[in-house]
Every structure is written in structure tokens, then in C-alpha cells.
Amino acid sequence: MTEEQVAKWREQRDKAKQIEDPVAREKALDIVYDMKDDLQLDCQRKMADRIKTLVSNDAEQGKELAGMRSDVGEIKETLEDHDPVIQELKTARTKVEGGWQLLKIIGWLLALGGSSAAGWFAALAQKAAEQ
């Protein structure tokens, strides 16, 4: 019920309570409480309709999202598996990461005073890069 409906109902209830004749007051209060029941039933019906609509919308959106996820997954697989540019970038990134690791190891060897071991390791890395 809206605030306006509640206020009007209370006004009617208060008027019914002020009736002096007990029989007329009882009849008026019965009518007022019947009105309240009708208002509450109408409110529940409207709420049920809104909930049904929300559930239906949720189901539709869920289906749409599932379809979108499937489409995005297919596009992603296509790009990752078939696009040579992406494969080249992945390979280059791996090589760069490996190069940084190699430089770190050489730096540690030099820091430890093993310059001859660093030279040997650099030659080994060069042979590996050539293959």
C-alpha cells in the first residue's frame, strides 16, 4: 500500500471508531477492515506480478549472458589458436623473459667474482639461442 492509501484508510478507521452507536460502529469498522484486506490483497498481487516479471527478466538475461560467454570464448579461442601475430608476441615475450633471467644470473655470477664462469655461461646461452 502507498502512504496515501494508508493515510486514507486510517482516516476512515478513525471516523468509524468515533461513531457512538455500537451496532453502527461495528458495521463501519467491519467495512473499513474489509477495505484494508482488499488493499493488502491488491498490494500482494502487484508485488507478485513484479516478482514474476523480475524472475522472467533474470532468466532471459541469464540465457543472453550464457550465449555471450559462449561467443566470447569462441572468439578468444580463434584469436589465440589461429592468429600468428598473437603467437609471435607470446614467443617474443617468453624470449624476453628468458633473456632477463639470463642477465640476472650473469649479474649474480659476476657479483660473486666468477667472470670466467660468466663467459662460459654467456657462450652456452648464445649456442642455445642459435638453435
C-alpha positions, 0 to 999 in steps of 0.5 A: 500500500502507498502512504496515501492509501494508508493515510486514507484508510486510517482516516476512515478507521478513525471516523468509524471508531468515533461513531457512538452507536455500537451496532453502527460502529461495528458495521463501519469498522467491519467495512473499513477492515474489509477495505484494508484486506482488499488493499493488502490483497491488491498490494500482494498481487502487484508485488507478485506480478513484479516478482514474476516479471523480475524472475522472467527478466533474470532468466532471459538475461541469464540465457543472453549472458550464457550465449555471450560467454559462449561467443566470447570464448569462441572468439578468444579461442580463434584469436589465440589458436589461429592468429600468428601475430598473437603467437609471435608476441607470446614467443617474443615475450617468453624470449624476453623473459628468458633473456632477463633471467639470463642477465640476472644470473650473469649479474649474480655470477659476476657479483660473486667474482666468477667472470670466467664462469660468466663467459662460459655461461654467456657462450652456452646461452648464445649456442642455445639461442642459435638453435 
